[in-house]
């Protein structure tokens, strides 16, 4: 029996710890064999439907009679503190207290299901005060407690049965993906780390490891089997992959469920270590205690709860009968990764930019990874890349079999083959297609000459053309960024043409510490000798940005320039930020592509720029002004007027030239963002500041910041 994870977790996050209106799902029972290579989604999904005629419900009451188990009246209320009646003699000044008798009550816990009741002794929620004298008796005063803690209440819980034998997994805390593993044997793995099913850390800032993700099977009927039926569970696992290396104190564990005593039993575990190839494991299911109708198994990882850390990956989970201990052969031929992009350098470009270029932008270096899972050399065959538009075949390429096999006569046994293919001599995406954006469906296939699991012989890519440039594949295997107050991060782009940008789309990865309250200024630079040069735009220091994440795995947030203005940029430019705080902001890093040569950072106020030492691509994308503006509801606003400051370098005075009032307000900042001078007017004295590099900012500049040198 399972609760709906999304409903329950949302309530907990909102602070409403109450199961009222929660759906409780019961799932079907599976039969052997069970096989999942994670090339498709076999995670059970839960969709609560109040209108489904099969849905039932039950009402649970907060307060019940512990003997009859019937609910108490709706008007009752109690307190746990002793209450009493006090008789006060006004003549003598003495009083006598008589404690009220307690009432046994069963009290429900509405924060969890099944609802648990705890019996307590409670008292009436009031005091009685009676005053007497020798002449008359006064009316008894009743003093009620304000907001008594125990009042009658109720919740209604809904029950829905689900039957889908094609779905094996009862929860979805682990992450199904195609990109986190290193040289997987087929498309798709499931990854364990410190992020929950919504892509949020289980506990920001946690320094104490604990159990994090889990992958739990549905109930499995093993009641008809005996120990002699040789039931085995086999799987492949890999530590780290392209993610974070788990420490030796971290672990991945496998547990079997003993239905008779409702207990999970650990049957296998492995400690964390650095990346290595997938390893096969086989575990026997022979103990009669497991051979019941309610058997299930689960994997759990023990590690950091603070984010995408301490990674383990699983593949090819197989539970079957009539097997044996050394039956670990996964004989399959498969793509290891989906194809990335058919265009050169980028995974996406604006459609109108692609239309306008006369150059052939198809890639000359398409990477294809295939794995021969056979223990024998296998003859190669040609593969195929077919491109479809609105389901109609537009064109194709042949993936040469000899090239796929890396120049070998055969695919080598149990080997992953990486090959490079030139697409510049054939099909090109049709630039005459009208519209603001385009998406092409790319279906690729490759196979070997032996029977195998056919679902892995093909892969699907959607080649998209929207309104941005991107290097990344849309999945973050790591988080990165400079540290230090006033550090800069700049990502270089070579656009197909000069144009105007509207903003920057950034994927921030929740990791280790919560930096959602740390600030940065969106910044755009031009190019000087292959490095960031003059600042073309920077947010006003009084209106900074903050990292936004937590809307699911690999969420991109679009940060538009002030007033959604258009900023003209040359073909070569840089986008990024100047951060106010010293903490790393955790931009996403895609480790399946490598454009680290385009990642620049500065920790000395832009006096020098360094390139990233980490291979990968920054998940930071410039958004261009295209025909999509109207579709996206972006207003058509012009960029700010031409603004010039001179001379630069300067010794005594700076002059600002532009179309604005002569009493323009501006401020001079040092390389650490500290304001050293505030001025009014277009003629600025800088005689009183020390020699060095400075920045001039003004609300009238509409986001642009000018760098100058004081001699």
C-alpha positions in Angstrom: 0.0 0.0 0.0 1.4 3.3 -1.1 0.7 6.9 -0.5 0.8 9.3 -3.4 4.3 10.8 -3.1 3.5 14.1 -4.8 0.5 14.9 -2.7 2.1 13.9 0.6 5.4 15.7 0.0 3.7 18.9 -1.3 1.7 19.0 2.0 4.8 18.6 4.1 6.6 21.4 2.2 3.6 23.7 2.7 3.6 22.9 6.4 0.2 21.4 6.3 0.8 18.1 8.1 -2.6 16.6 7.5 -3.7 13.7 5.4 -7.2 15.1 4.6 -8.1 14.5 1.0 -5.0 12.4 0.4 -5.1 9.5 -2.0 -3.9 6.1 -0.9 -3.0 3.9 -3.8 -2.8 0.1 -3.9 -0.9 -1.4 -6.8 -1.1 -4.7 -8.6 1.1 -7.7 -7.9 3.8 -8.6 -10.4 4.7 -12.1 -11.8 8.1 -13.4 -12.8 10.1 -12.6 -14.8 10.9 -8.9 -14.3 13.4 -7.2 -16.5 14.2 -3.5 -16.7 17.1 -2.1 -18.7 15.8 1.4 -18.1 15.5 2.2 -21.8 11.8 3.1 -21.1 9.9 4.5 -18.1 8.6 1.6 -15.9 8.0 3.8 -12.9 4.4 3.7 -11.7 2.6 7.0 -12.0 -0.1 8.1 -9.6 -3.0 10.3 -10.9 -5.6 11.0 -8.2 -9.1 11.2 -9.7 -12.0 12.1 -7.4 -14.4 11.3 -10.2 -13.2 7.7 -10.8 -16.1 5.4 -9.9 -13.7 2.8 -8.5 -12.4 5.3 -5.9 -13.6 4.8 -2.3 -13.1 6.8 0.8 -13.1 6.6 4.6 -13.6 9.1 7.3 -11.3 9.1 10.3 -12.1 10.9 13.5 -9.7 12.7 15.8 -11.3 11.6 19.1 -12.7 8.2 19.7 -14.0 6.2 22.7 -11.2 3.7 23.4 -13.6 0.9 24.4 -16.3 1.2 21.7 -14.0 2.8 19.0 -16.9 5.1 18.2 -16.2 8.8 17.5 -17.0 11.2 20.3 -19.6 13.9 19.8 -18.6 16.8 17.4 -19.0 19.4 20.2 -16.6 17.8 22.7 -13.2 19.3 23.6 -10.5 18.4 26.2 -7.2 19.5 27.7 -4.4 17.4 29.0 -3.8 19.6 32.1 -5.6 18.8 35.3 -8.7 21.1 35.8 -10.8 21.4 38.9 -13.7 23.1 40.8 -12.8 25.6 43.4 -15.1 26.6 46.3 -14.1 29.8 48.0 -15.4 30.9 51.4 -15.6 34.7 51.4 -15.9 34.8 55.2 -12.9 32.8 56.1 -10.8 33.4 52.9 -10.2 29.7 52.5 -10.9 27.6 49.4 -11.2 23.9 48.6 -10.2 22.4 45.1 -11.9 19.3 43.8 -10.1 17.9 40.7 -12.3 16.7 37.8 -12.1 13.1 36.8 -10.1 12.2 33.7 -11.7 10.7 30.6 -9.8 8.1 28.6 -9.7 9.2 24.9 -8.1 7.7 21.8 -6.4 10.5 19.8 -5.6 10.2 16.1 -2.4 11.3 14.4 -3.5 12.8 11.1 0.1 13.4 9.8 0.6 9.9 8.6 -1.3 7.0 7.1 -2.4 4.4 8.4 -3.9 6.6 11.1 -2.5 5.7 14.5 -4.4 6.2 17.7 -2.8 7.0 21.1 -4.8 6.7 24.3 -4.5 9.5 26.8 -6.3 10.7 29.9 -7.9 14.1 29.2 -9.9 16.6 31.3 -12.7 19.1 30.8 -11.4 22.3 29.2 -12.7 24.6 31.9 -12.5 25.6 35.6 -15.5 26.1 38.0 -15.3 28.8 40.7 -18.0 28.9 43.4 -18.0 31.5 46.2 -20.0 31.1 49.4 -20.7 33.1 52.5 -23.0 32.8 55.5 -25.8 34.8 53.9 -26.2 33.6 50.4 -24.8 31.3 47.7 -23.4 33.0 44.5 -23.8 31.6 41.0 -20.9 29.3 39.9 -18.5 30.9 37.4 -17.2 28.8 34.5 -13.8 29.8 33.1 -13.2 28.2 29.7 -9.7 27.5 28.3 -8.9 29.5 25.2 -8.3 27.1 22.2 -8.4 23.8 24.0 -5.8 21.5 22.3 -8.1 18.5 21.8 -11.3 19.0 19.8 -13.2 16.7 17.6 -12.1 16.7 14.0 -12.1 14.4 11.0 -10.3 13.7 7.7 -11.4 11.9 4.6 -8.9 9.7 2.8 -9.5 8.3 -0.7 -8.5 4.9 -2.0 -7.7 4.1 -5.6 -6.5 0.8 -7.0 -4.0 0.7 -9.9 -3.2 -2.2 -12.2 -0.5 -1.8 -14.7 1.9 -4.8 -15.0 4.1 -2.9 -17.4 5.2 -0.7 -14.5 7.6 -2.3 -12.1 8.6 0.4 -9.6 6.3 1.7 -6.8 8.2 4.9 -6.2 10.3 7.4 -8.2 12.8 8.8 -5.8 15.7 7.5 -8.0 16.3 9.4 -11.3 15.7 7.7 -14.6 18.1 9.3 -17.2 20.3 8.7 -20.2 23.3 10.8 -19.3 24.7 10.3 -15.8 26.5 6.9 -16.3 29.9 6.5 -17.9 29.8 4.2 -20.9 26.6 2.4 -20.0 25.8 -0.8 -21.8 22.5 0.5 -23.1 20.3 3.6 -23.2 19.0 4.5 -19.7 20.1 4.0 -16.1 18.6 4.9 -12.8 20.7 7.2 -10.6 20.9 7.5 -6.8 22.0 10.7 -5.1 20.9 13.3 -2.5 18.0 14.8 -4.5 14.4 13.8 -4.0 12.0 13.0 -6.8 11.3 16.7 -7.4 15.0 17.5 -7.9 15.4 19.2 -4.4 18.0 18.3 -1.8 16.6 16.1 1.0 18.3 18.4 3.4 20.3 21.5 2.5 23.6 21.9 4.3 23.5 18.5 5.8 26.9 17.2 6.9 25.6 13.9 8.3 25.1 11.2 5.7 21.9 9.1 5.7 19.6 7.1 3.5 18.4 9.2 0.6 16.9 7.8 -2.7 15.2 4.4 -2.9 13.9 2.3 -5.7 11.2 -0.1 -4.6 9.5 -2.8 -6.6 5.8 -3.5 -6.5 4.7 -6.6 -4.7 5.8 -9.8 -6.5 4.0 -13.1 -6.2 6.5 -15.8 -5.3 4.1 -18.1 -3.4 4.1 -20.9 -6.0 7.9 -21.2 -6.0 10.2 -23.3 -3.8 13.9 -22.9 -3.0 14.6 -25.5 -5.8 13.2 -23.2 -8.4 16.5 -21.2 -8.4 15.2 -17.6 -8.3 18.0 -15.0 -8.8 18.1 -11.2 -8.9 20.9 -9.8 -11.1 21.8 -6.2 -11.9 24.7 -3.9 -13.0 25.9 -1.1 -10.8 28.5 1.7 -11.2 29.8 4.3 -8.7 30.2 8.0 -9.7 29.9 7.7 -13.5 29.9 11.3 -14.8 28.6 12.5 -11.4 30.1 13.0 -8.0 32.4 10.3 -6.5 30.8 8.6 -3.4 33.1 8.4 -0.4 34.1 5.0 1.0 31.6 5.6 3.9 28.8 5.9 1.4 27.0 2.9 0.1 24.4 1.3 -2.2 22.4 -1.4 -0.6 19.9 -4.1 -1.7 17.1 -5.2 0.7 14.5 -8.0 0.5 11.1 -7.7 2.1 10.0 -10.4 4.5 6.2 -10.3 4.2 5.5 -12.6 7.2 7.1 -10.2 9.7 6.9 -6.9 7.7 10.7 -6.5 7.8 13.3 -5.4 5.3 16.5 -7.5 5.3 19.8 -6.3 3.8 21.2 -8.9 1.4 23.9 -7.0 -0.5 25.8 -3.7 -0.3 28.8 -1.9 -1.8 30.9 1.0 -0.6 31.5 4.2 -2.5 34.5 4.5 -4.8 35.7 6.3 -7.9 34.3 5.7 -11.3 34.8 2.3 -13.0 32.9 0.2 -15.5 29.6 -1.4 -14.6 29.9 -4.5 -12.5 27.4 -7.4 -12.5 25.9 -8.8 -9.3 23.7 -11.8 -8.8 21.8 -12.5 -5.5 19.8 -15.7 -4.8 16.2 -15.6 -3.5 16.2 -19.0 -1.8 15.1 -18.4 1.8 11.5 -19.6 2.2 10.7 -16.5 4.1 10.8 -14.6 0.9 8.7 -17.0 -1.2 5.3 -15.4 -0.5 2.7 -13.3 -2.4 4.1 -10.1 -0.8 7.7 -10.3 -1.8 9.4 -7.1 -3.0 12.9 -5.7 -3.1 14.5 -2.2 -3.0 17.8 -0.4 -3.5 18.8 2.5 -1.3 21.8 4.8 -1.3 23.5 6.0 1.9 25.3 9.3 1.4 24.9 13.1 1.5 21.4 14.5 1.7 22.5 17.9 0.5 22.1 17.6 -3.3 23.4 15.9 -6.5 26.2 14.1 -4.7 27.6 10.6 -4.0 26.2 9.0 -7.2 25.5 5.4 -7.9 23.9 4.0 -11.1 21.9 0.8 -11.7 21.1 -1.0 -15.0 19.7 -4.3 -16.3 17.7 -5.4 -13.2 16.5 -8.9 -13.8 14.5 -11.2 -11.4 13.8 -14.6 -12.8 13.5 -18.3 -11.9 15.4 -21.4 -13.2 18.7 -19.4 -13.2 22.1 -19.9 -11.5 24.7 -17.8 -9.6 27.0 -17.1 -12.6 24.1 -16.2 -14.9 25.3 -12.6 -15.3 25.5 -12.4 -19.0 23.7 -9.4 -20.5 23.9 -10.3 -24.2 22.6 -7.2 -25.9 23.7 -4.8 -28.6 22.7 -1.2 -27.9 23.3 2.5 -28.2 25.0 3.7 -25.0 23.9 7.3 -25.3 21.3 9.2 -27.4 22.7 11.3 -30.2 23.4 14.9 -29.1 23.0 17.2 -32.1 23.2 17.1 -35.9 24.4 20.7 -36.1 28.0 21.8 -35.5 29.0 23.1 -32.0 25.5 23.8 -30.7 22.6 21.7 -29.5 20.2 24.4 -30.4 20.3 27.7 -32.3 17.6 30.3 -33.2 15.6 29.2 -36.2 15.9 32.6 -38.0 19.7 32.5 -37.5 19.9 29.1 -39.1 17.7 30.2 -41.9 19.8 33.3 -42.6 23.2 31.6 -42.8 24.5 30.4 -46.1 27.0 28.1 -44.5 26.6 24.3 -44.0 26.1 24.1 -40.3 25.8 20.3 -40.1 28.3 18.7 -37.8 31.5 17.0 -39.1 31.9 15.1 -35.8 28.8 13.3 -34.7 29.7 11.0 -31.8 28.0 7.6 -31.7 28.4 5.2 -28.8 27.3 1.6 -29.2 28.0 -1.4 -26.9 28.4 -5.0 -28.0 27.2 -7.1 -25.0 28.0 -10.4 -26.7 30.9 -12.4 -25.3 32.0 -13.0 -28.9 33.1 -10.7 -31.8 30.1 -9.8 -33.9 29.9 -8.7 -37.5 29.2 -5.0 -38.0 26.3 -3.6 -39.9 25.6 -0.2 -41.3 23.4 2.0 -39.1 21.0 4.7 -40.2 20.0 8.3 -39.2 16.5 9.3 -40.4 15.2 12.8 -40.1 11.5 13.4 -40.0 9.4 16.6 -40.1 5.7 16.3 -39.1 6.1 12.5 -39.5 7.4 12.8 -43.1 10.9 11.5 -43.9 13.0 14.5 -44.8 16.4 12.9 -45.3 18.9 10.4 -43.9 22.5 9.5 -43.3 24.2 6.1 -43.3 26.3 5.3 -40.2 29.1 3.3 -41.8 29.4 -0.1 -40.0 33.2 -0.2 -40.3 33.3 3.3 -38.6 30.9 2.2 -36.0 33.2 -0.7 -35.1 36.1 1.8 -34.8 37.9 0.4 -37.9 37.6 -3.2 -36.8 36.2 -6.1 -38.9 33.9 -6.9 -36.0 32.4 -5.3 -32.9 34.7 -6.4 -30.2 33.2 -8.5 -27.4 31.7 -6.7 -24.4 33.1 -3.4 -25.6 31.8 0.1 -26.0 32.7 1.6 -29.3 32.9 5.3 -29.9 32.9 6.6 -33.5 32.9 10.0 -35.3 30.7 10.6 -38.4 30.9 13.5 -40.8 27.4 14.8 -41.8 28.5 17.8 -43.9 28.2 16.0 -47.3 24.6 15.1 -47.1 21.3 16.3 -45.8 20.7 19.8 -44.4 17.7 21.0 -42.5 15.4 22.8 -44.9 15.9 26.5 -44.3 12.9 27.4 -46.4 10.4 26.1 -43.9 8.3 29.0 -42.5 7.6 29.7 -38.9 9.1 31.1 -35.7 10.6 27.8 -34.5 11.1 24.3 -35.8 11.6 20.8 -34.3 12.8 17.8 -36.4 12.6 14.2 -35.2 15.8 12.3 -35.6 15.5 8.5 -35.4 18.8 6.5 -35.4 19.4 2.8 -35.5 22.3 0.4 -35.3 22.4 -3.3 -34.8 24.6 -6.5 -34.8 24.0 -9.9 -36.4 22.8 -11.7 -33.3 19.4 -11.9 -31.5 19.2 -9.3 -28.8 16.9 -6.8 -27.1 15.7 -4.8 -30.0 14.4 -1.7 -28.1 18.0 -0.6 -27.5 19.0 -0.7 -31.2 17.4 2.7 -31.9 17.5 6.1 -30.3 15.5 9.3 -30.7 16.6 13.0 -30.8 14.5 16.1 -31.2 16.6 18.7 -33.0 15.1 22.0 -31.9 15.5 25.5 -33.2 13.9 28.0 -30.8 15.3 31.4 -29.7 18.5 30.6 -27.9 22.0 29.1 -28.4 23.0 26.1 -26.3 26.1 24.0 -25.9 24.5 21.6 -23.4 22.3 18.5 -23.7 19.8 19.7 -21.1 21.0 17.6 -18.2 23.4 18.7 -15.4 25.8 16.1 -14.1 27.5 18.6 -11.8 27.3 22.1 -10.4 30.0 24.7 -10.8 30.8 28.4 -10.5 33.5 30.7 -9.1 33.8 31.6 -5.4 34.6 34.9 -3.9 32.7 38.2 -3.7 32.5 40.1 -7.0 33.7 37.1 -9.0 32.7 37.0 -12.6 31.5 34.1 -14.8 31.3 34.5 -18.5 30.3 32.0 -21.2 31.5 32.8 -24.8 29.2 32.4 -27.8 29.9 32.8 -31.6 26.5 33.6 -33.1 25.7 32.9 -36.7 24.9 36.7 -37.1 24.9 39.9 -35.2 21.6 40.4 -33.4 20.0 41.5 -30.2 19.6 39.5 -27.0 16.7 39.7 -24.5 18.2 37.8 -21.6 19.9 34.7 -20.4 18.4 31.3 -19.5 20.3 29.6 -16.6 20.0 26.1 -15.0 20.9 26.4 -11.4 21.5 23.0 -9.6 20.4 22.7 -5.9 23.5 21.4 -4.2 25.1 21.4 -0.7 24.0 24.9 0.5 20.9 26.9 -0.3 22.1 29.9 -2.3 18.6 31.0 -3.4 19.1 34.2 -1.4 22.6 35.0 -2.8 22.7 37.8 -5.4 24.2 38.4 -8.8 24.1 40.9 -11.6 23.3 39.6 -15.0 26.2 40.8 -17.3 27.0 40.8 -21.0 30.5 41.5 -22.5 31.9 42.0 -25.9 35.0 40.2 -27.1 38.6 41.3 -26.9 41.2 38.8 -28.3 39.1 35.7 -27.4 38.2 36.8 -23.9 35.5 38.9 -22.3 36.1 42.6 -23.0 34.0 45.7 -22.3 30.7 45.3 -20.4 27.8 45.8 -22.7 25.2 45.4 -20.1 25.0 44.8 -16.3 22.1 44.9 -13.9 21.8 47.9 -11.7 23.4 47.1 -8.3 20.1 48.0 -6.6 18.1 45.4 -8.6 20.2 42.2 -8.4 19.0 38.7 -9.3 19.1 35.4 -7.3 19.4 31.8 -8.4 16.1 30.1 -9.0 15.8 26.3 -9.1 13.7 23.6 -7.5 11.0 23.2 -10.2 12.2 19.8 -11.2 15.4 18.3 -12.6 17.3 20.5 -15.0 15.0 23.5 -14.8 16.1 26.6 -16.8 15.0 30.0 -15.6 14.9 32.9 -18.0 16.4 36.2 -16.7 15.4 39.0 -19.0 17.3 42.3 -19.3 15.8 45.3 -17.5 12.4 46.3 -19.0 12.9 43.3 -21.5 15.0 45.6 -23.5 16.9 44.5 -26.6 20.7 44.6 -26.4 22.6 44.6 -29.6 25.6 42.2 -29.5 28.3 41.4 -32.0 28.7 37.9 -33.4 31.2 37.1 -30.6 30.0 37.9 -27.1 29.8 36.6 -23.6 26.9 36.2 -21.1 27.1 35.5 -17.3 27.2 37.3 -14.1 29.0 39.3 -11.4 28.1 37.8 -8.1 27.7 39.9 -5.0 28.2 37.1 -2.4 31.3 34.8 -2.1 29.3 31.5 -2.2 29.3 29.4 -5.4 26.0 29.8 -7.2 25.9 26.3 -8.7 25.2 26.7 -12.4 24.6 23.4 -14.1 27.5 21.7 -15.9 26.8 19.2 -18.6 29.6 16.6 -18.7 28.3 14.8 -21.8 29.5 17.8 -24.0 32.7 19.7 -23.5 33.0 23.4 -24.3 35.0 24.3 -21.2 37.1 26.5 -23.5 34.1 28.9 -23.5 33.8 29.1 -19.7 35.7 32.1 -18.4 35.9 33.4 -14.8 37.6 36.3 -13.0 38.3 36.8 -9.3 40.2 40.0 -9.6 37.7 42.5 -11.0 38.2 41.5 -14.7 41.9 42.3 -14.7 42.5 38.7 -15.8 40.3 35.9 -17.1 40.9 32.2 -16.6 39.2 29.3 -18.4 37.5 26.5 -16.5 39.7 23.5 -15.5 36.7 21.2 -15.5 35.5 19.5 -18.7 31.9 20.1 -19.6 29.5 22.8 -20.9 27.9 25.5 -19.0 24.1 25.4 -18.9 23.8 29.1 -19.5 22.0 30.1 -22.8 21.6 33.5 -24.4 18.1 34.3 -25.4 17.8 36.2 -28.7 15.2 38.6 -30.0 13.5 36.6 -32.8 10.1 36.2 -34.4 9.2 34.2 -31.3 8.9 37.4 -29.2 5.3 37.9 -30.1 4.5 34.2 -29.3 6.2 34.5 -25.9 4.6 37.8 -25.1 7.8 39.8 -25.1 7.2 43.5 -25.8 9.1 45.1 -28.6 11.3 47.6 -26.8 14.4 49.2 -28.2 17.8 49.2 -26.7 19.0 52.2 -24.8 20.6 55.1 -26.6 24.2 55.3 -27.5 26.2 56.2 -24.4 29.9 57.1 -24.4 32.3 57.8 -21.6 35.7 59.5 -22.3 38.6 59.7 -22.0 39.5 56.2 -21.0 42.0 55.9 -19.3 41.5 59.1 -17.5 43.4 61.1 -14.9 41.2 64.0 -13.7 37.7 63.9 -15.3 35.3 61.7 -17.1 32.6 62.9 -19.5 29.4 61.1 -20.2 27.7 61.6 -23.6 24.2 60.4 -24.2 20.6 61.5 -24.5 19.6 62.1 -20.9 19.3 65.0 -18.4 22.5 66.9 -17.5 22.0 66.2 -13.8 22.3 62.4 -14.3 23.0 60.5 -11.1 25.8 57.9 -11.2 28.2 56.1 -9.0 31.8 54.9 -9.2 32.5 51.4 -7.9 35.8 49.6 -7.3 36.4 46.0 -8.6 34.8 44.6 -5.4 31.5 46.4 -6.0 32.1 49.0 -3.3 30.7 52.5 -4.1 33.6 54.9 -3.8 31.9 58.0 -5.2 28.4 59.3 -6.0 28.0 62.1 -8.6 25.5 64.2 -10.4 26.0 65.5 -13.9 27.8 64.5 -17.1 31.2 65.8 -16.0 32.7 63.7 -13.2 35.8 64.5 -11.2 38.0 61.5 -10.4 41.0 63.3 -9.0 40.2 62.1 -5.5 40.2 58.4 -6.1 43.2 56.1 -6.3 44.7 54.7 -9.5 43.1 51.5 -10.6 40.2 49.9 -12.4 36.7 51.2 -11.7 33.1 50.8 -13.0 30.6 53.6 -13.7 26.9 52.8 -13.2 23.7 54.8 -13.4 19.9 54.1 -13.5 19.9 56.2 -16.7 22.3 53.6 -18.4 19.4 51.0 -18.2 21.6 48.2 -17.1 24.9 49.0 -18.9 28.0 49.4 -16.8 31.2 51.1 -18.0 34.7 50.1 -17.0 37.4 52.7 -16.9 40.9 53.0 -15.7 42.0 55.8 -13.4 45.7 56.7 -14.1 
